[in-house]
């Protein structure tokens, strides 16, 4: 049975970032902080999940091939939100993870009331034209939403060329005083490496790379060359490997860990800075 209407209706009542899991022989389950909460009174079977996944993917704006064993896609429904759907297989059955974020990019002050942290971050963008900024959080939807919200605030007040590479796109950033170029990996460009390489054609002031589990060394070298040509790079990394930090030695401006406070607002924990090393480049 296709439970997409039930899921959309359930998520339409949630204004915040919401995560759901569809797992065979289990209830639809919501993750709330460190807890799992039942979101249905019926159990799912493999056919239910497959039919629901197919229905969800029918909302994507582009034509996609077969489901395959794993994948990710996104779409938006006005007045409800944007949906990022990831799936894998276990013993031939699908397991689905759904993240719903607001349809429109929320204002930065609605997400974060850490005024000192925001000022420190904005000062880096205002005062420096190159370097690497790492954003990390246990909640990837939080990281993506925060970065987009921050970029939108930059867009409204600064003259920048902002280049975004993501798979899939989380939001659509609006032009302001800045110009925005957004490309979806797998749709507009074949892979991240090609998208990063294309950045040399447009000379962006800011490059944002969406969530990455791993950045190959060849791509790291492209990013370092972009920094040397005065591009500020935002990286969304769920895990920060020591090897990657070593690769960016002398290029890293700051490493920020995002956390949700008791009142639901985002706080910024600045973990690492190397301002002097960058000036030497």
N, C-alpha and C positions, 0 to 999 in steps of 0.2 A: 504493500500500500504506500502511496505517495503522501508523506507527512509534511511536505513543504508548506502548504497553507497553514497548518498548525504551528509550524516553526516561525513563519513570518508573523503570524498573529501574536505569538508569544513574545517575540523580540520587539514588536511594535510598541509594547507596553514598557520597555526598558529604555531609559534615556541615556544611561551610561554605557561604557564599553562592556560588552557581554560576550562570554564564551560558552559554547555548547558542544557536547560530545555525542556522537551517534555510534554506539558500539553494539554488535550483535548480542542478543540475549540480555540486554540491559535497558533500563529506562533512558529516555533522553535526559542528559545530565548537564547541569550548569555548574561551572566553576565560579565560586565566589571567594576571592582571596585564596586561602589555603584549604577551603572546604569544598566538597562536592555536594550539590543539592539536586534532588530529583525534580525534573521539569515536566514530567508526564506521568500518567497513571497506567501506561501500557508499555509492554516490553517490545523491543524491536527485533525483527528477524533479518537475515541477510538480504532478502528480497525487498523489504521495507526500505532499508538503507540505500540499496542500489537505485530503486525507483525515485527516492527522495533526492539522491545525488544528481541523477539525470535531470530531474525537474529544476533543481537549483541551477545547474549549469546552462539550462535553456535561457536564463536571464542574461548571460554574458553577451556583450555587444558584437563580438567577433565569432566566426565559425571555428569550432575546435574539432580535433579529430577524435578517435576513440578514447574512452576514459583511461585505459591502460591500468597499470598496477598502482601508480601514485600520481599525484598532480596537485595543482593549486590554480584557483581562478578567483575573480572578484567581480562584483557588480554593485550597482546602487539602486535603491528604491526611494524616490522622493518622499519626504515626510517620515520615513522610517529609519533609513540609515544606509551605510555601505557594508557590504558583506565580503569577507575573505574566507574562502572555503578551501581547506587542505584535506587530502585524503591519502591513505595508504591501504594495503591489503594485509590480512592475516588469514592464512589457510584458505585463500580464495574469496574471502568476504571483505567488504570495505569497512574501514573505520574512518569516520569523518569528524573534522574539527572545524567549527564555524565561529568566526569572530565578527561581531557587529560593532561598528563604530558610528559616530554621528554622520549624517549625510553631508552636512557642511562642516568645514574646518572650524572648530570652536576657537573663540578668541583666547589668546595666550593667558590672559588674566583669569579666565574661567577654569583653566587647567592648573595653573601654577601661581601661587601667591608668595613664592620665595623671591622677593624683590631683589635681594642682594645677589642671589644666584643668577637671576635673569639679567641683572645689570652687568655682572661679570661676563656672561656669555655674549651679551650685545656689545660690550666693549671690545671683545676679540674681533667681532665682525666689523666694527666701526674703525678700529685702529690698525688692523692687520689685513693684508691682501693675500696671504698664503699660509699654508699649514694644514694639519689634519686634526679634526675634532672627532672623537669617538663618543657615540651615545650608546649606553648599555642599560638594559633592564631585564628583569625576569619576565615582564609582561611586554611582549613585542608590540601588541596593539597600542599600548601606552607610549612606547618609544616612537612609533610611526606617527601617532596623532600629535605628540608633543613637537616633533621636528617639523611637521607640516605647519602647525600652529605658529611656531617660531619663525619659520620661513615666510609665512603670510604677513607677519608683523614687520619683518625686514622688507618684504616686497612693497609694503604700503609707505615706507618711510625712507628707503635708500635707493640709489640708482645702481642697480646690479643686474648682471645677466646670470640667471639661476638655471642650472641644467640638472634635471632629475632623471635618474635611471632606476627603475623599480620593476619587480615581477611578483604579482601584478601591481598596477597603480593603486594606491590606497585612497587618494583624494585627487581632485583637480585644483591646482593652485591658480589663482587669478592674477593677471597682470596688475601692477600698480605703478609705482615709480620704477619698479624693476620689470624686466622682461623675463618670462618663464618659458622654458623649453622642457617638455615632459615626454619621455619615451618609455614605452612598456617593452621589457625584454620578452621576446617570443612573438611580439606583434609588430613593433616598429623597428626592432633590431634583433638579430639572431641570438646574441648572448651578451653578457656584461662586458667581456673583454673588448668586443667590437664597439659597444657603446662608449666605453671609456676612451678607446682610441679615437673615436669620432669627435671627442671633446676638443682635440687639437685644432679642428676645423672652425670652431665657433668661439674659442677663447673665453670660457665662462669665468665669472668672478667666484661663483659658488657651484660646486658639484655635490649633489646628494645621491649617495648610493643606498638604495633600500636594503632591507634585511638580508644579510649574507652570513652563512655558516662558515664559509671558507673563502679567502681571497687568494687565488693562485699567485705565485711569485712574479710571473710575467706581468700580471695586472698590477701588482704592487709597484713594479718598476715604472709602468705608465703613470700611476698616480703620483709617484715621486717627481717625475718629469713635469707633470702638471703643476705641482706645488712650486717647483723651481721657476715655472713660467707665470707665477703669481695667481694661483687658483686656491681658494679655501675649500677644503674637502670635508664633507660631513659623512661619517660612516655609521651605519646602524648595525651593531654587532651584538648578537645574543651572548657570544662567548669571545673573550679577548685572549688569544693565545700569546704566550711569551715570545714565540718565534715571530709573530706579527709585530709585536711591540719593538722587538729588536730590529726588524726590517724598517720600521718608521723612526728609528732613533735619529734625533736631530730634526725631525719633521713634525713631531707631535706637539700641537698647541695645548690640548687639554683632553682629559678623559673623564666623561661625566656618567655617573650612575644615577638613574632615575628611580625613585621610589614613591609609593603612594603613602601619604601621611594618614593620621587618624581621621581627619575630616574629609578625606577623599581627594585632597589636592596633591599635586606632584611636587616633590622636593628634589633639589639638585645636589648631588654629592660630588665635588670636584676631587678626582683621585690622582691626577697626574698633570704636570705642566712642564714644558721645556722652552720657555720663551727665548732664552739667550742663544740656545743652539740653533734655532731657526734664523735668527738675525745673521748668524755667521754664513748662512747659505746665500 
